[in-house]
Structure formats: structure tokens, C-alpha cells
Amino acid sequence: MPAQKTNFYDIVARPSTVRSQSGYVSEVNSAVWELRGSQIDYRLLTDVVTERFLEEIKHHLATVTNAQSHADATIRAFFNALKDCVHFSFRGTGEKVNTLTNAIIEGWRKDASGATYPYFLRLFLNAIRSRDPGAFPSVTDKVLNALRKPDSEIEHILSLDPKQGPWLEREVLDQDIAIEAAYTNGAWHVERYVLVQLFRLYGMRPDQIANMKISDVRCRATGHTRGEIRWPYAKNDLAADQAPWWPLGGALLPAMETYLTLCLDGIPPNEKDKLPLFTPTGPSGCRKRGKRPEPTREPGYEGHVLASLLSRRFVYYMQSLGLETSRSGQPEPMHFNPRRERHTVGT
């Protein structure tokens, strides 16, 4: 006699493929789902949730995605919010998460890594419950309702402040034009161009870029046919080699290949992958004067440039373009910092 099926998760035929709103199709059971602009990498959950819960997460995400009522970016936001929540629980207890509970969500809500994560977790759980009212019975509506959206009025006020908040579209365009001109006319060394674009295009933190190694880049200069890049994690204590690979393209790809060719000139093949992507002095001819900065000395990152120095370099490089903004009603210099780039990318 077959076992009695008592809930939606057990009785609904699970889809074998998932198709996003933008048309990307993936196998539900695969470790990585392709979406427009990036991926969902379930390998980031394998060490923190049980196998059963991972299957349940995939099933629910596939159901929501196949409805095609949410953009690919929203589906990624659902996954990132859930990932942040379960990682928080795992770090606190050391035990794999088997399901979501009020206690897990309440503890995480006060210390979520992103301001919008609680709101997107709420949207995700509501989207699931609209199709399966009995999903996650240990999470009450009261707790879900506490996962509120950040105050939009405060965000709007910050966006109008010329010294902080996300960049305006026109400001980003002005920066793009000035950066490309500085690089193509020779005013900027290729190292400067690569560093600035990593901050701007990927929203990395200074310590993530400072800890990147040559092995975190794939392109023709490293013997690969496909341009890809990864960077060490932040806030969840995972090893860099577990980070997902992201596409590396556009004008940054040939610039990265040129930069790595300079960095790897004369380096034995067996030593290349161990080298830092950015060093205190840079490749030959990059910096001709000034006091030599001290490298980082954390185990495994000897010879890397300090994150604080990379941050200062980024600000100096961008300020050297002499760009102005008139968002306050009169021209004044643009203000740069890595955090502003990261949150603009996030926006």
C-alpha cells in the first residue's frame, strides 16, 4: 500500500525544468540555474541546509519562477534573501537548517546582511503560499508581516543628496564616457581602468578585490576561452573557491587580458594562480614614484594590496576625472566611495 500523501509538497508533480520570465531554461535538479544577468547557485546552500530542505527550496522556487510573474532579478532576490537567512541560522547553531521557523526568521530579521532581504523573503513566502497555503506551517502571518519594506521616503531623500545615495543615470553615463576616454587616450594605465571597473560593474567591496588572486579570473591570458570572474565572499565565511563564476565581458575583458599579460610576464606557470590580482606596486611601469605601500600579511594573502589602499586609489582615480553633478541645483564635484558604487549596483 503506498504511503499516504498529506501535503502539497508531496502530492504535486514536481516540474523537471524551470523557465524564467526572460526565457532561460534550466533543469530543476541542477546545481546552477541560469537567469538573465547571473545565476542561482545552489551549491551555496549544500553545507547549511539538509538535502530534503534543499529539494523543497528548489521545488518552490521552480513553481514561482515557472509562473513567470516575477522578473529574473526578483527571483535572484528571493534566493539571496533565503540564502542569507539560512546562513545566519547555520552560523548561530552549527546545525543544518531543515525548515524555516518563526525563531529563525525573527533572529535573522534584526541582523540581515541587506536592508531589502527581509522584504524579499516575505514576497517569496507569500508567492509560495498563494499556490500552497500550507507551505512552511512553522512561520506565522504575524512574523511575515514584520518583514517590511525599507522606508522609501528616506531612500528618496538620500538619492537626492549629491554626496551619497545611488548615482543618477546621467551621472553614470558621464562617468562611463570619462573613464573610457581616459583609458583609450593613454591617460589611465590599464591597471587603473581594471580596478575602477571592477568596483563599478560588480559592486565589490574593497577587501574582496584586495583578496582576489589570478586564479579568480578566467580569460585568454590565463589559458581559458571563456571570460569569467569570481571574488571572495563577504559576511558568510565561505571559502573563495566556492564563489560562483560571473561573466566577464564588454570592454573590461580585453583590458583584463592586457593587464594580466603584464602581470604574468616572466612568471613560471606553476606560480601564476597563487599571485594576487592587485599588488602594492602594480605591474611594471604602473607606478613610478611614491612610498611603497605595505602589503597585507594575513595567512594566504601575503603580497596582496591593503583593502584600505585600494579604496583610496579608487576615490583618487575617479576624482582625477574632474566630474561634476548638478543634482543640488548648482555644479559641484562628484563624491566617490566604493560603498556608493556597491549600493548603486544593488539598486
C-alpha positions as CSV (number, residue, x, y, z in Angstrom):
1,M,0.0,0.0,0.0
2,P,1.5,3.4,-1.0
3,A,2.4,5.8,1.7
4,Q,-0.3,8.4,2.5
5,K,0.4,11.9,1.0
6,T,-0.6,14.6,3.3
7,N,0.7,17.9,1.9
8,F,1.0,19.9,-1.3
9,Y,4.8,19.3,-1.5
10,D,4.3,15.6,-1.5
11,I,1.4,15.3,-3.9
12,V,2.1,17.9,-6.6
13,A,4.0,16.7,-9.6
14,R,7.3,18.5,-9.4
15,P,8.5,20.2,-12.6
16,S,11.7,18.8,-14.2
17,T,12.6,22.1,-15.8
18,V,12.4,25.8,-14.7
19,R,11.8,28.6,-17.2
20,S,12.3,32.2,-16.2
21,Q,10.4,35.2,-17.4
22,S,13.2,36.2,-19.7
23,G,13.3,32.7,-21.3
24,Y,16.2,31.0,-19.6
25,V,15.6,27.2,-19.1
26,S,17.4,25.1,-16.5
27,E,17.0,21.6,-15.1
28,V,15.3,21.9,-11.6
29,N,17.8,19.4,-10.1
30,S,20.9,21.1,-11.5
31,A,23.2,22.9,-9.1
32,V,23.1,26.1,-11.1
33,W,20.1,27.8,-12.7
34,E,20.8,30.3,-15.4
35,L,18.9,33.6,-15.3
36,R,19.3,36.9,-17.2
37,G,22.4,38.6,-16.0
38,S,23.6,36.0,-13.5
39,Q,22.8,32.6,-11.9
40,I,21.3,30.9,-8.9
41,D,23.9,28.7,-7.4
42,Y,22.5,26.1,-5.0
43,R,26.0,24.9,-4.1
44,L,25.9,27.9,-1.7
45,L,23.3,26.1,0.3
46,T,24.5,22.5,0.3
47,D,26.6,22.9,3.5
48,V,23.9,24.8,5.5
49,V,20.6,23.1,4.7
50,T,19.5,19.4,4.7
51,E,19.1,17.6,1.5
52,R,15.4,17.4,2.0
53,F,15.1,21.1,2.5
54,L,17.2,21.9,-0.5
55,E,14.9,19.8,-2.7
56,E,11.9,21.7,-1.2
57,I,13.6,25.1,-1.9
58,K,14.2,24.1,-5.5
59,H,10.6,22.9,-5.9
60,H,9.1,26.1,-4.5
61,L,11.5,28.4,-6.5
62,A,10.7,26.4,-9.6
63,T,7.0,26.8,-9.1
64,V,7.2,30.5,-8.5
65,T,9.6,31.0,-11.4
66,N,7.6,29.0,-13.9
67,A,4.6,31.2,-13.2
68,Q,6.7,33.9,-14.9
69,S,5.0,36.7,-13.0
70,H,8.4,37.8,-11.5
71,A,11.4,39.2,-13.3
72,D,14.7,37.3,-13.2
73,A,16.2,39.9,-10.9
74,T,13.3,39.3,-8.4
75,I,13.8,35.6,-8.5
76,R,17.5,36.1,-7.6
77,A,16.4,38.5,-4.8
78,F,14.2,35.7,-3.5
79,F,17.1,33.3,-3.5
80,N,19.6,35.7,-2.0
81,A,17.2,36.6,0.9
82,L,16.6,33.0,1.7
83,K,20.3,32.2,1.4
84,D,21.1,35.0,3.8
85,C,18.5,33.8,6.3
86,V,19.6,30.1,6.4
87,H,23.3,31.1,6.6
88,F,22.6,33.3,9.6
89,S,20.9,30.4,11.3
90,F,23.7,27.9,10.5
91,R,26.3,30.3,11.8
92,G,24.4,30.6,15.0
93,T,23.7,27.0,15.7
94,G,26.1,25.0,13.6
95,E,23.2,22.7,12.6
96,K,21.9,22.4,9.1
97,V,18.5,24.1,8.5
98,N,15.6,21.7,7.9
99,T,12.8,24.3,7.5
100,L,12.0,27.9,8.2
101,T,10.6,28.8,11.6
102,N,9.5,31.9,13.4
103,A,12.6,31.8,15.6
104,I,15.0,31.6,12.6
105,I,13.3,34.5,10.8
106,E,12.9,36.7,13.9
107,G,16.6,36.3,14.8
108,W,17.8,37.0,11.3
109,R,15.4,39.9,10.6
110,K,17.3,42.1,13.1
111,D,20.7,41.3,11.6
112,A,20.1,40.7,7.8
113,S,23.0,41.4,5.5
114,G,20.9,43.5,3.2
115,A,18.2,46.1,4.0
116,T,15.8,44.7,1.5
117,Y,16.4,41.0,2.2
118,P,13.5,40.6,4.8
119,Y,11.1,42.2,2.4
120,F,12.0,39.9,-0.4
121,L,11.8,36.9,1.8
122,R,8.3,37.9,2.7
123,L,7.4,38.3,-1.0
124,F,8.8,34.9,-1.7
125,L,7.0,33.1,1.1
126,N,3.7,34.9,0.1
127,A,4.2,33.8,-3.5
128,I,4.6,30.2,-2.4
129,R,1.6,30.3,-0.1
130,S,-0.6,31.7,-2.8
131,R,-0.1,28.3,-4.5
132,D,0.3,26.2,-1.4
133,P,-1.4,27.7,1.7
134,G,0.1,25.0,3.9
135,A,3.7,25.8,3.0
136,F,6.1,26.4,5.9
137,P,3.5,26.0,8.6
138,S,6.0,27.0,11.3
139,V,6.1,30.5,10.0
140,T,3.1,32.6,11.1
141,D,1.5,35.5,9.3
142,K,2.5,37.8,12.2
143,V,6.2,37.2,11.6
144,L,5.7,37.6,7.8
145,N,4.0,40.9,8.3
146,A,7.0,42.1,10.3
147,L,9.3,41.7,7.3
148,R,8.6,45.2,6.0
149,K,9.9,47.1,3.0
150,P,12.5,49.8,3.9
151,D,11.2,53.3,4.2
152,S,11.0,54.6,0.6
153,E,10.9,58.2,1.6
154,I,14.2,58.0,3.3
155,E,15.7,56.3,0.3
156,H,14.4,59.1,-1.9
157,I,15.9,61.8,0.2
158,L,19.3,60.1,0.2
159,S,19.2,59.7,-3.5
160,L,19.0,63.5,-3.9
161,D,22.0,64.1,-1.7
162,P,24.9,64.8,-4.0
163,K,27.4,63.3,-1.6
164,Q,25.7,59.9,-1.0
165,G,23.0,57.6,-2.3
166,P,22.7,55.9,-5.7
167,W,24.1,57.6,-8.8
168,L,21.6,59.1,-11.2
169,E,21.5,57.7,-14.7
170,R,23.1,60.8,-16.3
171,E,25.9,60.8,-13.7
172,V,26.7,57.1,-14.5
173,L,26.8,57.9,-18.3
174,D,29.1,60.9,-17.7
175,Q,31.4,58.6,-15.7
176,D,31.4,55.9,-18.4
177,I,32.4,58.4,-21.1
178,A,35.1,60.0,-19.0
179,I,36.6,56.6,-17.9
180,E,36.7,55.2,-21.5
181,A,38.3,58.4,-22.8
182,A,40.9,58.4,-20.1
183,Y,41.8,54.8,-20.9
184,T,41.8,55.0,-24.6
185,N,43.8,58.2,-24.8
186,G,46.5,56.8,-22.5
187,A,45.9,59.0,-19.5
188,W,45.0,55.9,-17.4
189,H,47.2,52.8,-17.1
190,V,45.3,49.6,-17.7
191,E,45.6,48.6,-14.0
192,R,43.7,51.8,-13.1
193,Y,40.9,51.0,-15.6
194,V,40.5,47.4,-14.5
195,L,40.4,48.3,-10.8
196,V,37.8,51.1,-11.3
197,Q,35.6,48.9,-13.5
198,L,35.6,46.0,-11.0
199,F,34.3,48.4,-8.4
200,R,31.7,49.9,-10.7
201,L,30.4,46.9,-12.7
202,Y,30.3,44.3,-10.0
203,G,29.8,46.3,-6.8
204,M,32.6,44.5,-4.9
205,R,33.9,45.5,-1.5
206,P,37.5,46.7,-1.2
207,D,38.5,43.7,0.8
208,Q,37.0,41.4,-1.8
209,I,39.1,42.9,-4.6
210,A,42.2,43.1,-2.4
211,N,41.9,39.3,-1.7
212,M,41.4,38.3,-5.3
213,K,44.0,36.1,-6.9
214,I,44.9,35.5,-10.6
215,S,43.1,32.2,-10.2
216,D,39.8,34.1,-9.7
217,V,39.9,35.3,-13.4
218,R,39.4,33.2,-16.5
219,C,40.3,34.7,-19.9
220,R,42.7,34.1,-22.7
221,A,45.6,35.4,-20.7
222,T,45.1,32.6,-18.2
223,G,44.6,29.9,-20.8
224,H,40.7,29.9,-20.9
225,T,38.5,30.6,-23.8
226,R,35.6,32.0,-21.8
227,G,35.8,35.2,-19.8
228,E,34.7,34.7,-16.2
229,I,35.4,36.2,-12.8
230,R,34.7,35.4,-9.2
231,W,35.6,37.1,-5.9
232,P,35.9,36.0,-2.2
233,Y,32.7,36.0,-0.2
234,A,31.8,38.6,2.4
235,K,29.7,38.0,5.6
236,N,29.2,34.3,5.3
237,D,32.6,32.8,6.0
238,L,32.8,30.6,2.9
239,A,36.0,29.9,1.0
240,A,36.8,31.9,-2.1
241,D,36.9,28.7,-4.3
242,Q,33.2,28.2,-3.5
243,A,32.2,31.5,-5.1
244,P,30.2,31.4,-8.3
245,W,31.7,32.5,-11.6
246,W,30.2,35.6,-13.3
247,P,30.5,36.6,-16.9
248,L,33.5,38.9,-17.8
249,G,32.8,40.8,-21.0
250,G,32.5,44.1,-22.7
251,A,35.5,46.5,-22.7
252,L,36.6,45.1,-19.4
253,L,37.5,41.7,-20.9
254,P,40.3,42.8,-23.3
255,A,41.5,45.3,-20.6
256,M,41.8,42.4,-18.1
257,E,43.6,40.3,-20.7
258,T,46.1,43.1,-21.3
259,Y,46.5,43.7,-17.5
260,L,47.1,40.0,-16.8
261,T,49.6,39.7,-19.7
262,L,51.7,42.5,-18.0
263,C,51.3,40.9,-14.5
264,L,52.3,37.4,-15.7
265,D,55.2,38.4,-17.8
266,G,58.2,36.1,-16.8
267,I,56.2,34.3,-14.1
268,P,56.6,30.5,-14.1
269,P,53.4,28.7,-15.0
270,N,53.2,26.8,-11.7
271,E,53.3,30.2,-9.7
272,K,50.7,32.1,-11.7
273,D,47.5,31.0,-9.8
274,K,49.0,31.9,-6.4
275,L,49.6,35.5,-7.3
276,P,47.4,38.3,-6.1
277,L,45.4,40.1,-8.7
278,F,46.5,43.5,-7.3
279,T,49.8,44.2,-5.6
280,P,51.1,47.3,-3.7
281,T,53.2,48.4,-6.7
282,G,51.3,47.0,-9.6
283,P,52.8,45.6,-12.8
284,S,55.9,47.1,-14.4
285,G,55.6,50.8,-15.3
286,C,52.3,51.2,-13.3
287,R,53.7,53.5,-10.6
288,K,57.0,55.3,-10.9
289,R,57.2,57.3,-7.6
290,G,55.8,57.4,-4.1
291,K,56.4,55.4,-0.9
292,R,55.9,51.7,-1.4
293,P,52.7,50.6,0.4
294,E,52.8,47.7,2.8
295,P,51.1,44.5,1.6
296,T,48.6,42.6,3.6
297,R,50.1,39.8,5.7
298,E,47.1,37.6,6.5
299,P,47.9,33.9,6.0
300,G,47.3,33.0,2.4
301,Y,47.2,36.7,1.3
302,E,50.8,37.7,1.6
303,G,51.8,40.2,-1.1
304,H,48.2,41.5,-1.6
305,V,47.5,45.1,-1.5
306,L,45.7,46.5,1.5
307,A,41.9,47.0,1.1
308,S,42.1,50.5,2.5
309,L,44.7,51.4,-0.1
310,L,42.5,50.1,-2.9
311,S,39.6,52.1,-1.6
312,R,41.8,55.3,-1.6
313,R,43.1,54.6,-5.1
314,F,39.5,54.2,-6.4
315,V,38.5,57.5,-4.9
316,Y,41.6,59.2,-6.2
317,Y,41.2,57.8,-9.7
318,M,37.6,58.9,-10.0
319,Q,38.2,62.3,-8.6
320,S,41.0,62.9,-11.1
321,L,38.4,62.9,-13.9
322,G,37.1,66.2,-12.6
323,L,33.4,65.2,-13.0
324,E,30.6,67.4,-11.6
325,T,27.0,67.0,-10.7
326,S,24.1,69.5,-10.6
327,R,21.6,67.4,-8.7
328,S,21.7,70.0,-5.8
329,G,20.8,72.9,-8.3
330,Q,24.4,74.1,-8.9
331,P,27.6,72.4,-10.2
332,E,29.8,70.7,-7.6
333,P,32.3,67.8,-7.7
334,M,31.0,64.3,-7.7
335,H,31.8,62.4,-4.5
336,F,33.1,58.8,-4.8
337,N,33.4,55.9,-2.4
338,P,33.3,52.1,-3.0
339,R,30.2,51.7,-0.9
340,R,28.3,54.1,-3.1
341,E,29.2,52.0,-6.2
342,R,28.1,48.8,-4.5
343,H,24.7,50.1,-3.5
344,T,24.1,51.7,-6.9
345,V,24.8,48.2,-8.4
346,G,22.5,46.7,-5.9
347,T,19.8,49.2,-6.7
